[in-house]
Amino acid sequence: MHQRPLSISRRTVAIAAALAGTVSLAIGAHAALNKRALDAAPAVAVGQGAVSKTASRVALVIGNGHYPDAAAPLDQSINDARALTEALRRDGFDVDVVEDASKDDMARAVERVKSKIGPDTVTMLFFGGYGIQVGRESFMIPVDATIWREADIRRDGVSIEAVLEMMKSQGARAKLAVIDASRRNPYERRFRAYSHGLAPIAAPDNALVLSSATPGKVADDGNGEHSVLISELLTHLQANAAGAETVFNRTRVAISKASDGEQVPSVSSSLSEDVRFGNTAQSAEVKAGS
């Protein structure tokens, strides 16, 4: 009489155990699917962020004004560096600015900028101060340079071409340079009869270079707060959003006309795309890079 109820009880337990196992498997599978979905979500977000990221803009601005060998300081060079830094930052540039820089200061600044340059970077170099050519190469002169002969320029100076080549080797998308250094240098009587200004600055691929005078010529600074070159450049930068090549050429023409041809800045271009200044600069670059 007691055997049958016991048999039924065991069967019921077995069925219940089977059902419990099935439910457990279903719950585990559902949890696993949810976890995979959560794990995948951040990867999608990162990918979307990478697509929408805008191209970076990096500038190195050097203003050297107090040279021990000069008869008077170049106050305009410091003013120019500060004003241009402000204008470039408004245009979205990450600016590394140094004033009265020694050779070591300039070398460290170049390395800092180098670390920020990538394939989508628009780069810009500004130098205001004394520049000297040796052979076919132009050098930016630090304030601590000790120059008695032309060989000292290669030792103590910083090559403009070398900085542009560094930007190119880092993969920068476009390279801009403004060189306001075609001044009669304070060292010329030590090793030459007269100053030759700067040598032609060769623009590497996709580059644009503006210099304050034609190669081999020197230019006067004038008596204003800013040099003639930077005063006109700032005017055209602030006028409206325009391409860099347009801004540089308008600057060249304005200075040439104002000086009756006595000072004609040099513009050298190998740009293969438009680099814009002004409020529409970032959106234009994103469009060009898409």
C-alpha positions in Angstrom: 0.0 0.0 0.0 2.9 2.4 0.7 5.0 1.5 -2.5 2.9 3.4 -5.0 2.9 6.8 -3.4 6.7 6.6 -3.0 7.1 5.8 -6.7 5.0 8.8 -7.7 6.9 11.1 -5.4 10.3 10.1 -7.0 8.9 10.8 -10.5 7.6 14.2 -9.5 11.0 15.1 -8.1 12.8 14.1 -11.3 10.4 16.1 -13.4 10.8 19.1 -11.2 14.6 18.9 -11.3 14.5 18.7 -15.1 12.3 21.8 -15.3 14.6 23.7 -12.9 17.6 22.9 -15.0 15.9 24.1 -18.2 14.9 27.4 -16.5 18.4 27.9 -15.2 19.9 27.4 -18.6 17.5 29.9 -20.1 18.3 32.5 -17.4 22.1 32.0 -18.0 21.8 32.4 -21.7 19.8 35.5 -21.4 22.3 37.0 -19.0 25.1 36.2 -21.3 23.4 37.9 -24.2 22.8 41.0 -22.1 26.5 41.1 -21.1 27.7 40.9 -24.7 25.4 43.7 -25.6 26.7 45.9 -22.8 30.3 45.1 -23.6 29.7 46.0 -27.3 28.1 49.4 -26.5 31.3 51.3 -25.6 33.2 50.1 -28.7 30.4 51.6 -30.9 30.6 54.9 -29.0 34.4 55.1 -29.4 34.2 54.4 -33.1 31.6 57.2 -33.6 33.7 59.6 -31.6 36.8 58.9 -33.8 34.8 59.6 -37.0 33.6 63.0 -35.8 36.9 64.2 -34.4 38.2 67.4 -36.1 41.7 67.8 -37.4 44.1 69.4 -34.9 45.9 72.7 -35.4 49.3 73.2 -33.8 51.5 76.3 -33.9 55.0 77.2 -32.7 55.4 81.0 -32.2 58.8 82.4 -31.4 59.4 86.1 -30.6 63.0 87.1 -30.0 63.7 90.7 -29.1 66.6 91.1 -26.7 69.9 90.3 -28.4 73.0 91.3 -26.4 74.9 92.2 -29.6 72.1 94.4 -31.0 72.1 98.2 -30.5 68.5 98.2 -29.4 65.8 95.5 -28.6 63.3 94.3 -31.2 60.2 95.2 -29.2 58.0 94.5 -32.2 59.0 90.9 -32.3 57.6 90.3 -28.8 54.5 92.3 -29.6 54.0 90.4 -32.8 54.4 87.0 -31.1 51.8 87.8 -28.5 49.3 89.3 -31.0 49.6 86.4 -33.4 49.3 83.9 -30.6 46.0 85.4 -29.6 44.7 85.4 -33.2 45.8 81.8 -33.8 44.2 80.6 -30.6 40.9 82.2 -31.7 41.2 80.1 -34.8 41.6 76.9 -32.8 45.4 76.5 -32.8 47.2 74.9 -29.9 50.0 77.5 -29.7 53.4 76.9 -28.0 54.9 80.4 -27.6 58.3 81.3 -26.4 59.9 84.8 -26.1 63.6 85.7 -26.0 64.4 82.1 -26.6 67.8 80.6 -26.2 69.0 77.7 -28.5 67.9 75.2 -25.9 64.5 76.9 -25.4 63.9 76.7 -29.2 65.0 73.1 -29.4 62.7 72.1 -26.5 59.8 74.0 -28.1 60.3 72.2 -31.4 60.2 68.9 -29.6 57.0 69.8 -27.8 55.3 70.7 -31.0 56.7 67.6 -32.7 55.0 65.4 -30.2 51.6 67.0 -31.0 51.8 66.5 -34.8 49.8 63.7 -36.5 48.5 62.9 -40.0 45.5 65.3 -39.7 47.5 68.2 -38.2 47.7 71.7 -39.7 50.9 73.2 -38.4 52.2 76.7 -38.3 55.6 78.3 -37.5 56.2 81.9 -36.7 59.5 83.5 -36.0 60.2 87.1 -35.3 63.8 88.2 -34.6 67.1 88.1 -36.5 67.5 85.6 -39.3 70.7 84.9 -41.3 71.3 82.8 -44.4 74.3 80.6 -44.8 74.7 79.3 -48.3 71.1 78.3 -49.4 69.8 77.8 -45.9 68.1 80.3 -43.5 68.5 80.2 -39.8 66.5 81.6 -36.9 68.9 83.2 -34.4 68.5 82.5 -30.6 69.2 85.4 -28.2 72.1 83.5 -26.7 73.9 83.0 -30.0 77.6 83.7 -30.1 78.4 84.6 -33.6 81.8 85.8 -34.9 81.9 84.0 -38.3 79.5 82.2 -40.6 80.3 78.8 -39.2 78.9 79.9 -35.8 75.5 80.4 -37.4 75.1 76.7 -38.2 76.2 75.9 -34.7 74.0 78.3 -32.8 71.1 78.9 -35.2 68.0 76.9 -35.8 67.3 76.0 -39.5 63.9 77.1 -40.7 64.0 74.3 -43.4 64.8 71.7 -40.7 61.7 72.6 -38.7 59.5 72.5 -41.8 61.0 69.1 -42.7 60.3 67.8 -39.1 56.6 68.8 -39.6 56.6 66.9 -42.9 58.2 63.8 -41.5 55.7 63.7 -38.7 53.0 63.5 -41.3 51.4 67.0 -40.9 48.6 67.5 -43.4 49.6 71.1 -44.1 52.6 73.3 -43.1 52.4 77.1 -42.8 55.3 79.5 -41.9 55.5 83.2 -41.3 59.1 84.4 -41.1 59.7 88.0 -40.0 63.4 88.0 -39.8 64.8 89.8 -42.9 66.6 92.4 -40.8 70.1 93.8 -41.0 71.7 91.6 -38.4 74.0 92.9 -35.7 76.8 90.4 -36.6 77.4 91.3 -40.2 80.4 93.5 -39.7 82.2 90.6 -38.1 82.2 88.4 -41.2 80.7 90.2 -44.2 80.4 93.6 -45.8 76.6 93.7 -45.8 73.6 91.7 -45.0 72.0 89.4 -47.5 68.7 88.9 -45.8 67.3 85.4 -46.0 67.8 82.7 -48.6 64.8 81.4 -50.5 62.9 79.1 -48.2 61.9 76.0 -50.0 58.4 74.9 -49.2 58.0 71.1 -48.6 55.0 69.3 -49.9 51.7 71.0 -49.1 53.3 74.0 -47.5 52.9 77.8 -47.6 55.7 80.2 -46.5 55.4 84.0 -46.0 58.6 86.0 -45.5 58.9 89.7 -44.8 61.1 90.4 -47.8 62.2 88.9 -51.1 65.3 86.6 -50.8 68.5 88.5 -50.3 66.8 91.7 -49.2 66.4 93.4 -45.8 63.3 95.3 -44.6 62.8 98.1 -42.1 60.4 97.5 -39.2 58.8 100.9 -39.1 57.8 102.7 -35.9 54.5 101.0 -35.0 53.6 98.6 -32.2 53.9 95.7 -34.7 56.2 95.1 -37.6 54.9 96.0 -41.1 54.5 92.3 -41.9 52.5 91.3 -38.8 50.4 94.4 -38.8 49.1 93.7 -42.3 48.8 89.9 -41.6 46.7 90.5 -38.6 44.5 92.9 -40.5 43.8 90.3 -43.2 43.4 87.5 -40.7 40.7 89.4 -38.8 38.9 90.8 -41.9 36.9 87.6 -42.7 37.3 83.8 -43.0 39.7 83.2 -45.9 42.1 80.7 -47.2 45.7 80.9 -45.9 47.1 81.5 -49.4 44.7 84.3 -50.0 45.6 85.9 -46.6 49.3 85.7 -47.3 49.0 87.1 -50.8 46.8 90.0 -49.7 49.4 90.8 -47.1 52.2 90.7 -49.7 50.3 93.0 -52.1 49.3 95.5 -49.3 52.9 95.9 -48.1 54.3 96.2 -51.6 51.8 99.0 -52.4 52.2 100.8 -49.1 56.0 100.9 -49.5 55.9 101.8 -53.3 57.7 98.5 -54.0 60.5 99.1 -51.5 59.4 96.1 -49.4 58.0 93.1 -51.2 57.3 90.1 -49.0 57.9 86.6 -50.4 55.2 83.9 -50.7 56.2 80.4 -51.6 53.4 77.8 -51.9 53.1 74.1 -52.6 49.6 73.8 -51.0 47.4 71.1 -52.5 44.4 72.0 -50.4 42.8 75.1 -48.9 43.7 75.8 -45.3 41.2 78.4 -43.9 41.3 81.0 -41.2 38.3 82.4 -39.4 35.0 81.1 -37.9 34.5 78.5 -40.7 38.0 77.1 -40.5 37.2 74.0 -38.5 34.1 72.9 -40.5 35.9 73.5 -43.8 38.8 71.3 -42.6 36.5 68.5 -41.5 34.8 68.6 -44.9 38.1 68.5 -46.7 39.3 65.6 -44.7 36.1 63.5 -45.1 
